[in-house]
Amino acid sequence: MPCQSIYKDIIAEMAGVEKRDIEKILSRRMDQLEDEKKYRTAAAVMCLRFFLKENEPGQRRSG
């Protein structure tokens, strides 16, 4: 399974949406989704970003 597919699965699971909804967002077909699914997906992505930001390339760790 490609790495991107795993990320789609994780985001879909966290957001409570289906993987195909994530694929629609990534292919810029967001007009086909309800606002609730867009909101939940955005919230899940922001949450993941917050928790994983220290592992991003170029980030310095303090402490």
DSSP file (Angstrom, degrees, kcal/mol; ACC not computed):
  #  RESIDUE AA STRUCTURE BP1 BP2  ACC     N-H-->O    O-->H-N    N-H-->O    O-->H-N    TCO  KAPPA ALPHA  PHI   PSI    X-CA   Y-CA   Z-CA
    1    1 A M              0   0    0      0, 0.0     5,-0.1     0, 0.0     0, 0.0   0.000 360.0 360.0 360.0 126.2    0.0    0.0    0.0
    2    2 A P    >>  -     0   0    0      0, 0.0     4,-1.4     0, 0.0     3,-0.5  -0.264 360.0-116.4 -64.0 152.8    1.5    3.3   -1.0
    3    3 A C  H 3> S+     0   0    0      1,-0.2     4,-2.0     2,-0.2     3,-0.2   0.877 113.6  56.9 -57.9 -41.5    2.3    5.8    1.8
    4    4 A Q  H 3> S+     0   0    0      1,-0.2     4,-2.1     2,-0.2    -1,-0.2   0.857 103.1  55.0 -62.0 -34.1   -0.2    8.4    0.5
    5    5 A S  H <> S+     0   0    0     -3,-0.5     4,-2.3     2,-0.2    -1,-0.2   0.884 105.3  52.6 -65.9 -38.2   -3.0    5.8    0.7
    6    6 A I  H  X S+     0   0    0     -4,-1.4     4,-2.6     1,-0.2    -2,-0.2   0.925 108.6  50.4 -62.6 -43.8   -2.2    5.2    4.3
    7    7 A Y  H  X S+     0   0    0     -4,-2.0     4,-2.7     1,-0.2     5,-0.2   0.898 109.0  51.3 -62.5 -40.1   -2.4    9.0    5.0
    8    8 A K  H  X S+     0   0    0     -4,-2.1     4,-2.6     1,-0.2    -1,-0.2   0.922 111.2  48.8 -61.5 -43.0   -5.8    9.1    3.2
    9    9 A D  H  X S+     0   0    0     -4,-2.3     4,-2.4     2,-0.2    -2,-0.2   0.914 112.4  47.8 -62.7 -43.4   -7.0    6.2    5.4
   10   10 A I  H  X S+     0   0    0     -4,-2.6     4,-2.7     2,-0.2     5,-0.2   0.933 113.9  46.0 -65.2 -46.4   -5.8    7.9    8.6
   11   11 A I  H  X S+     0   0    0     -4,-2.7     4,-2.5     2,-0.2     6,-0.2   0.923 113.1  50.0 -63.4 -44.0   -7.3   11.3    7.8
   12   12 A A  H  X>S+     0   0    0     -4,-2.6     5,-2.1    -5,-0.2     4,-1.3   0.917 112.3  48.1 -60.4 -43.2  -10.6    9.7    6.7
   13   13 A E  H  <5S+     0   0    0     -4,-2.4     3,-0.3    -5,-0.2    -2,-0.2   0.933 113.7  46.0 -63.3 -47.0  -10.7    7.7   10.0
   14   14 A M  H  <5S+     0   0    0     -4,-2.7    -1,-0.2     1,-0.2    -2,-0.2   0.867 117.0  44.5 -64.6 -36.4   -9.9   10.7   12.2
   15   15 A A  H  <5S-     0   0    0     -4,-2.5    -1,-0.2    -5,-0.2    -2,-0.2   0.635 106.8-123.7 -84.7 -14.3  -12.5   12.9   10.3
   16   16 A G  T  <5S+     0   0    0     -4,-1.3     2,-0.2    -3,-0.3    -3,-0.2   0.836  73.2 114.8  73.0  32.2  -15.2   10.2   10.3
   17   17 A V  S   <S-     0   0    0     -5,-2.1    -1,-0.3    -6,-0.2     2,-0.2  -0.709  70.3 -92.2-122.5 176.6  -15.5   10.4    6.5
   18   18 A E    >>  -     0   0    0     -2,-0.2     4,-1.3     1,-0.1     3,-1.1  -0.574  30.6-116.1 -91.3 156.5  -14.9    7.9    3.7
   19   19 A K  H 3> S+     0   0    0      1,-0.3     4,-2.2    -2,-0.2     3,-0.2   0.857 115.6  60.1 -58.3 -36.2  -11.6    7.6    1.9
   20   20 A R  H 3> S+     0   0    0      1,-0.2     4,-1.9     2,-0.2    -1,-0.3   0.803  99.3  57.7 -65.2 -26.7  -13.3    8.7   -1.4
   21   21 A D  H <> S+     0   0    0     -3,-1.1     4,-1.9     2,-0.2    -1,-0.2   0.900 106.6  48.1 -67.1 -39.9  -14.2   12.0    0.3
   22   22 A I  H  X S+     0   0    0     -4,-1.3     4,-2.5     1,-0.2    -2,-0.2   0.904 109.8  52.8 -64.8 -40.7  -10.5   12.6    1.0
   23   23 A E  H  X S+     0   0    0     -4,-2.2     4,-1.5     1,-0.2    -1,-0.2   0.863 106.6  52.9 -64.2 -35.5   -9.8   11.8   -2.6
   24   24 A K  H  <>S+     0   0    0     -4,-1.9     5,-3.2     2,-0.2    -1,-0.2   0.912 109.7  48.5 -64.2 -42.3  -12.4   14.3   -3.8
   25   25 A I  H ><5S+     0   0    0     -4,-1.9     3,-1.5     1,-0.2     5,-0.2   0.935 111.6  49.0 -62.6 -45.8  -10.8   17.0   -1.7
   26   26 A L  H 3<5S+     0   0    0     -4,-2.5    -1,-0.2     1,-0.3    -2,-0.2   0.753 111.0  50.0 -68.2 -23.8   -7.3   16.2   -3.0
   27   27 A S  T 3<5S-     0   0    0     -4,-1.5    -1,-0.3    -5,-0.2    -2,-0.2   0.210 118.0-112.0 -98.8  15.7   -8.6   16.2   -6.6
   28   28 A R  T < 5S+     0   0    0     -3,-1.5     3,-0.2     1,-0.1    -3,-0.2   0.822  81.2 126.0  60.5  36.2  -10.2   19.6   -6.1
   29   29 A R    > < +     0   0    0     -5,-3.2     3,-1.8     1,-0.1    -4,-0.2  -0.232  21.7 134.0-110.2  41.7  -13.8   18.3   -6.4
   30   30 A M  G >   +     0   0    0      1,-0.3     3,-2.1    -5,-0.2    -1,-0.1   0.734  56.1  74.5 -66.2 -22.5  -14.8   19.8   -3.0
   31   31 A D  G 3  S+     0   0    0      1,-0.3    -1,-0.3    -3,-0.2     4,-0.1   0.672  89.3  62.0 -64.9 -13.4  -18.0   21.2   -4.5
   32   32 A Q  G <  S+     0   0    0     -3,-1.8     2,-0.3    -8,-0.1    -1,-0.3   0.400  94.5  79.6 -90.8   2.2  -19.3   17.6   -4.4
   33   33 A L  S <  S-     0   0    0     -3,-2.1     2,-0.1    -4,-0.1   -12,-0.0  -0.825  83.3-111.6-113.2 149.8  -19.0   17.3   -0.6
   34   34 A E     >  -     0   0    0     -2,-0.3     4,-1.7     1,-0.1     3,-0.4  -0.421  30.9-116.4 -70.6 152.5  -21.2   18.6    2.2
   35   35 A D  H  > S+     0   0    0      1,-0.2     4,-2.7     2,-0.2     5,-0.2   0.855 113.5  60.9 -58.8 -36.6  -19.8   21.4    4.3
   36   36 A E  H  > S+     0   0    0      1,-0.2     4,-2.6     2,-0.2    -1,-0.2   0.901 105.0  47.1 -59.4 -42.6  -19.8   19.1    7.4
   37   37 A K  H  > S+     0   0    0     -3,-0.4     4,-2.1     2,-0.2    -1,-0.2   0.882 112.2  50.3 -67.8 -38.1  -17.4   16.7    5.7
   38   38 A K  H  X S+     0   0    0     -4,-1.7     4,-2.5     2,-0.2    -2,-0.2   0.925 112.6  47.1 -64.0 -44.0  -15.1   19.5    4.6
   39   39 A Y  H  X S+     0   0    0     -4,-2.7     4,-2.6     2,-0.2    -2,-0.2   0.937 112.6  47.9 -63.4 -48.4  -15.1   20.9    8.1
   40   40 A R  H  X S+     0   0    0     -4,-2.6     4,-2.0     1,-0.2    -1,-0.2   0.871 112.9  49.3 -63.0 -37.0  -14.4   17.6    9.8
   41   41 A T  H  X S+     0   0    0     -4,-2.1     4,-2.4     2,-0.2    -1,-0.2   0.925 111.1  49.0 -67.3 -44.6  -11.6   16.8    7.3
   42   42 A A  H  X S+     0   0    0     -4,-2.5     4,-2.4     1,-0.2    -2,-0.2   0.908 111.3  50.1 -61.4 -42.1  -10.0   20.2    7.8
   43   43 A A  H  X S+     0   0    0     -4,-2.6     4,-2.0     1,-0.2    -1,-0.2   0.898 110.9  49.0 -64.3 -40.4  -10.1   19.8   11.6
   44   44 A A  H  X S+     0   0    0     -4,-2.0     4,-2.5     2,-0.2    -2,-0.2   0.905 111.7  48.9 -65.8 -41.7   -8.5   16.4   11.4
   45   45 A V  H  X S+     0   0    0     -4,-2.4     4,-2.6     2,-0.2    -2,-0.2   0.913 111.3  49.2 -65.8 -42.4   -5.7   17.6    9.2
   46   46 A M  H  X S+     0   0    0     -4,-2.4     4,-2.2     2,-0.2    -1,-0.2   0.884 111.0  51.0 -64.2 -37.2   -5.0   20.6   11.5
   47   47 A C  H  X S+     0   0    0     -4,-2.0     4,-2.2     2,-0.2    -2,-0.2   0.937 111.4  46.9 -64.7 -47.2   -5.0   18.2   14.5
   48   48 A L  H  X S+     0   0    0     -4,-2.5     4,-2.1     1,-0.2    -2,-0.2   0.918 111.4  52.0 -59.6 -43.8   -2.5   15.9   12.8
   49   49 A R  H  X S+     0   0    0     -4,-2.6     4,-1.1     1,-0.2    -1,-0.2   0.902 108.7  51.0 -60.1 -42.4   -0.3   18.8   11.7
   50   50 A F  H  < S+     0   0    0     -4,-2.2     3,-0.4     1,-0.2     4,-0.3   0.928 114.5  42.2 -61.4 -46.4   -0.2   20.1   15.3
   51   51 A F  H  < S+     0   0    0     -4,-2.2     3,-0.2     1,-0.2    -1,-0.2   0.768 122.1  39.2 -74.4 -25.5    0.8   16.8   16.7
   52   52 A L  H >< S+     0   0    0     -4,-2.1     3,-1.9    -5,-0.2     4,-0.3   0.440  83.2 100.7-103.8  -0.7    3.4   16.0   14.0
   53   53 A K  G >< S+     0   0    0     -4,-1.1     3,-1.3    -3,-0.4    -1,-0.1   0.794  75.6  61.3 -61.7 -29.2    4.9   19.4   13.4
   54   54 A E  G 3  S+     0   0    0     -4,-0.3    -1,-0.3     1,-0.3    -2,-0.1   0.713 101.6  54.6 -69.5 -17.8    8.0   18.6   15.5
   55   55 A N  G <  S+     0   0    0     -3,-1.9    -1,-0.3     2,-0.1    -2,-0.2   0.404  82.2 114.1 -94.8   1.9    8.9   15.8   13.0
   56   56 A E  S X  S-     0   0    0     -3,-1.3     3,-1.7    -4,-0.3    -3,-0.0  -0.449  80.1 -95.7 -72.3 145.1    8.8   18.1   10.0
   57   57 A P  T 3  S+     0   0    0      0, 0.0    -1,-0.1     0, 0.0     3,-0.1  -0.323 109.5  24.2 -58.5 139.3   12.1   18.6    8.1
   58   58 A G  T 3  S+     0   0    0      1,-0.3     2,-0.4    -3,-0.1    -2,-0.1   0.395  87.6 131.5  88.2  -3.9   13.8   21.8    9.2
   59   59 A Q    <   -     0   0    0     -3,-1.7     2,-0.4    -5,-0.1    -1,-0.3  -0.673  48.8-142.1 -84.5 134.8   12.2   22.0   12.6
   60   60 A R        -     0   0    0     -2,-0.4     2,-0.5    -3,-0.1    -1,-0.0  -0.757   8.8-138.0 -93.8 141.5   14.5   22.6   15.5
   61   61 A R        -     0   0    0     -2,-0.4     2,-0.3     2,-0.0    -7,-0.0  -0.863  16.4-157.7 -98.9 129.3   13.9   20.9   18.8
   62   62 A S              0   0    0     -2,-0.5     0, 0.0     1,-0.2     0, 0.0  -0.783 360.0 360.0-102.9 149.7   14.3   23.0   21.9
   63   63 A G              0   0    0     -2,-0.3    -1,-0.2     0, 0.0    -2,-0.0   0.408 360.0 360.0 130.5 360.0   15.0   21.6   25.2
